[in-house]
Amino acid sequence: MRAAWLPKLGSQPLPPWISFQRQAPRRPDISLFGATQGFRRGAVVGTRRFATSSTRNGIAAPEISFELKDDQKGIPRYARVVPASPSYFTGKPDFTDNLLSLQELLRKHQTLPAAPPGQVPRIAWKTLAQYRLLVGEPVKASKYHKIILLLQRLNHIHPSLLPEEVKLAMAPYKRDINPHENVANQHTADRFGRVIGVGRRKSSTARVWLVEGDGEVLVNGRPLISTFPRVHDRESAIWALKATGRIDKYNVWALVEGGGTTGQAEALTLGVAKALLVHEPSLKPALRRAGCITRDPRRVERKKPGKLKARKMPAWVKR
Amino acid sequence: MLRCSPSIHPGSRLFSTTPAFLANPIKAKRPDPNSSGPQKGVKSLKIKKKNTLRSAGRPPAPGERKALRKRIVLSNTNALEVKGMQDLSNDNMADKQIQGTVVGLPGPLVDQLRAAEAFRTGQGWGLFRRPGVLMRENSLEIARDLQDVVSGKKTLRRIYTGERGSGKSVVLLQAIAMAFLKDWVVVTIPEASQNRIAQDLTNAHTEYAPLSSSTTTPSQYVQRAYTASLLSRISKANSAVLSDLKVSLSHKLRIPIQPGTSLSHLADLGVRDPDIAWPIFQALWGELTSTKAARPPIMLTLDGLGHIMRDSQYRDPAFKPIHAHDLTIARHFVDHLSGVRSLPNGGAVLAATSASNVPFAPSLALAIDQRLHPTTSASSPSPSSSSSLSSSQQMPVWRKPVQRNPFMTYDERVLQSITPDLEIVELQGLTREEARGLMEYYAASGMLRHRVDESFVTEKWTIAGGGIVGEIEKASVMGPRV
């Protein structure tokens, strides 16, 4: 809790998130509440020590010293501690403050021209869980959504006209790493004409080197047939080439590790497709239709306590 | 409970308070045998299974199922006759023109091959109208080699090895077929047959006995029943040739052999009486390798070499395993394969390893590996310097140098039997042209309903791991097996 001495309230400049001026006419001053309704009355005791052990010093904030300092000599002894922000009484003060300040900002700058839809910078805002950690309050998703809407509206202000205070205000709500700025590395063919592509599926990883050739395939230094005895797996491994009719145009040299046969074969699918895209970028729609672009994110579901496997329940026994 | 006891005065009753347990116990109800209700203490829950299959007829007789499994079907009446298909003959067998085409096997030859048990199940013979074989590079090579054998009276000694489905057994069959066409005498020890299996030679399924005449150590063992079946195979498959050849040597046998007896009849004597099958076989072999009379070259083949390159399942009187080389027939073959015994009239000794029915024979694997990838001339892995690999170039494959496993015990007899002058041929995949010829045959037979073009052939060739012929067949004709 932010606390301030009431008598000093008038002389000190208010922090920007406090909007007393606006609220003052509508509700009584916070100090007018009776002393019995406010903070603990023990404050008046002054010199009494509340700590019961010395170890407490290590884990808790230091006790409030109610001894008067020199510059406070003239202040009456029986003063109450009042919150720095009236939002204190909303239960979620930081959230409320944040919301109000953003609303204030928007009100101030809403007349600024907006950027055309395609040119709005893409920003990843903090997730609800991250925001809750930040403020330490049980903020509801719907409430946080209000903040997100405000942020999005502020973000729509034309970048060239975006005021500095809006930039500063938006900064704490941005994620530390903006995934939208993450651009995939552009692979190119090396001096031998080889292109590497990496594919994953289940727990397998495949590294594929694709080179122009005539349909020879070596996986882990062995022919396709000894790596994958099943015809289906062999077809999966070169599916990207087969679906685009390029089997006789390229040679594949691949290293696969981890997982089982199916996972390895389907990891190869993805790796071959990625490498093929470097050779022929225009094949992307065809490869997407063939299902060779999207990584299948499914993994083995974890086992849970009380279950035999991930979902299987033990057999019902009468007693 | 109150009990009314029989009173002295009939009609009146005494009142008694005797406890109930003094009363005669009530007899338990006997279960009614006629009632169909559940009996007490007996679990009676019966969940009826749907569609319980009741066996309608009698169960198959012993051996019937196996006969069905081992049946060799050589024809499919639903398949189309391939027009313009040549037959394998003496004239065209070494012709470069027929490389990559499928040639038919003429009817009498098929009978001979069947008698020699050269066909195996699972080779896809039953998919086509009549048996045909693809003339690949190795087929033409063996045809040329057989011609050289005839002209030079040499002995061709060779082992075929390669991946599963790479066509080892079929190349062996082609060699046998060519030998039949050239009127050679063919002696086959097939890997799997209806009656006697090659692994039967060593897996202790046929009876055996020590060879009384053997003085060597370790002692030799003879398999009379197997020898009789071998003689029967020789006699049936080579009847045309053997019936023309007459006995020329004098043999000391238990039964008298008339001079002028045909060799076919000589073999039949051994078939009839297994007790003398082995002496008869020796006599027959003596006749065939005799230089006194005109004798044709001999072809000796064995499929599934691994089975005779290790200890057999037989036991000697001390209950120690008998080495396969101490069995007379296996010894006979190995001696010819390694060149200990020669064929003076020329001939070929061919063996094929098996990759689907592989016995644990590390010594043979080591010997073959060392021969195929000698450490002395092993080239170091070199990065490809050219920008792209051309079709003629093989992708460089780095192999570990073949060395003995220090934790394995190797069989020196086996290692010595793979002599340096014994040829070892590793069958690779088909070339694309050969694969195309094969697929055109499939399409002409109506078994493959797809246009055979460049991309289709390459696709199947790649999926078949670089033209492994068995896999090409699986991928294009047999369809998915669920």
Interface residues (C-beta under 8 A of the other chain):
Chain A: R191 F192 G193 V211 E212 G213 D214 G215 E216 V217 L218 G221 P223 L224 I225 S226 V231 H232 R234 E235 I238 K242 G245 I247 D248 N251 W253
Chain B: E163 S384 S386 S387 S388 L389 S391 M395 V397 W398 E454 S455 T458 E459 W461 T462 I463 A464 G465 G466 I468 E471 K474 A475 P480
